[in-house]
Amino acid sequence: MKFEKILPFIYFIPVLLIQMVIVPYFELRGVVPDLILILIVFYTLKFGQLYGIILAFILGGITDFSTGSILGSSMFTKTLSAFIAGYFFNENQTVSIIKSPLFLGIIFLSSLVNAISFSLISNFDISINIFSLLFEEGMLPAIYTTVIASIVMIFAPKRSYI
Amino acid sequence: MRILQNIWNQFKEYLVLVFLLLISVLFISHSDHPSVKNLKTTTFGTFAFITSFFSDVIPAGGLKSENAKLRKQNAELMLEVNKLREFGIENVELKNLLSLRDTVSYQLIPAKVILKSFSTDQTTFTLDKGKEEGIKAGMAVITGEGLVGVVEQSSENYSLVRTLKHLNFRVVVKDQRSRFQGILHWTGSQLIISNLPKTSEIKLGDRIITSELSSFIGQPFPIGIVKKIINPDEGYFNNVLIKSFVEIEKVENVFIVAAIPHKIKNSVELNFYNGGDE
């Protein structure tokens, strides 16, 4: 296996720490961005759908263990999100996709699926309003994650270290 | 082999996705989180509706043999009832003499098993009766042979039963002959009463019934017989293997004992520490 493919597991540790320790300080009305998802989508677009869903499953599992959320919830949602992001994988255009606005669109879509499915699992209520599910539980976290992803994209070094 | 290879090459992403999602769902289903319980209730209610439709349309196999068995059991029960009636009369007379009052009253609600789980260590049933018939979490579920389990959750029209063969099932039981009490549980492969003092006078073939300390309204439901006594050389305790009267895998029709269980007793038995369907 190429060393490159192990890198996301190494990057995951500081990202998880930031997600758990720093990100809660940037909470807006209970909404926080999902940095782990950005990492997963990024590497899914770089190495493909199959790699992405396996990566998402493992990182989701570690997230569940580390954060104390329902075991299996992040595994499920992150795997599903990576699968969706994987549809946009193009072997010949990896770099251009990651550096284009399309990347943000993919982040938004994956994050939307991630947030809605996570909300259904961890906060399921039969009486929940479909609008509330889509907007409050889905759109807001997805928008926030996309905004953070765009900041990362703007300030990321031009030369690829990742 | 080549076909499999082609299928794998063509659909590997989908196959891996389904496999990983199934593992995730397996982990989620083992959670006792309230929201997962809500999700389970809604899901099993939906599936139960579909399954009940099919089970009503497709006639159950072996109905004839089951009828014959039931007729035989009916005759045997009739004889048993006669005998018990005599004992009952005698009991009332004796209680009157002692000025004791009989406080136990319960009602049996018949229900049909419309769905069974596949897990061998967490066997659950879905019944075609729910809150509308007055079924609540914690009610005992029995057949003519004995205890099957306890209602875990109930939706409007369906109920989920945690059977004896469920890792999280606990019930206080006693040996009908020696009166020794212990907690019965399922290990994943066998029913066992663990940590019984070595001084307990339990013998092979003894009948095990639910205890008055149990949350099942103190009614002595038959559980099974002592199959094996494991007597380790070290320590002060024995483990007792129980052979259940009810063959859980074959159960099709059950009765729910409509009595409200005792919350404190329930919490002691660790069956419904999250408040059941509340």
Boltz contact constraints between the chains, C-beta under 6 A:
constraints:
  - contact:
      token1: [A, 49]
      token2: [B, 13]
      max_distance: 6.0
  - contact:
      token1: [A, 50]
      token2: [B, 13]
      max_distance: 6.0
  - contact:
      token1: [A, 53]
      token2: [B, 16]
      max_distance: 6.0
  - contact:
      token1: [A, 53]
      token2: [B, 17]
      max_distance: 6.0
  - contact:
      token1: [A, 57]
      token2: [B, 20]
      max_distance: 6.0
  - contact:
      token1: [A, 70]
      token2: [B, 31]
      max_distance: 6.0
  - contact:
      token1: [A, 70]
      token2: [B, 33]
      max_distance: 6.0
  - contact:
      token1: [A, 71]
      token2: [B, 27]
      max_distance: 6.0
  - contact:
      token1: [A, 72]
      token2: [B, 24]
      max_distance: 6.0
  - contact:
      token1: [A, 72]
      token2: [B, 27]
      max_distance: 6.0
  - contact:
      token1: [A, 72]
      token2: [B, 28]
      max_distance: 6.0
  - contact:
      token1: [A, 75]
      token2: [B, 24]
      max_distance: 6.0
  - contact:
      token1: [A, 76]
      token2: [B, 24]
      max_distance: 6.0
  - contact:
      token1: [A, 79]
      token2: [B, 20]
      max_distance: 6.0
  - contact:
      token1: [A, 83]
      token2: [B, 17]
      max_distance: 6.0
  - contact:
      token1: [A, 122]
      token2: [B, 35]
      max_distance: 6.0
  - contact:
      token1: [A, 123]
      token2: [B, 35]
      max_distance: 6.0
  - contact:
      token1: [A, 124]
      token2: [B, 35]
      max_distance: 6.0
  - contact:
      token1: [A, 124]
      token2: [B, 38]
      max_distance: 6.0
  - contact:
      token1: [A, 124]
      token2: [B, 39]
      max_distance: 6.0
  - contact:
      token1: [A, 126]
      token2: [B, 42]
      max_distance: 6.0
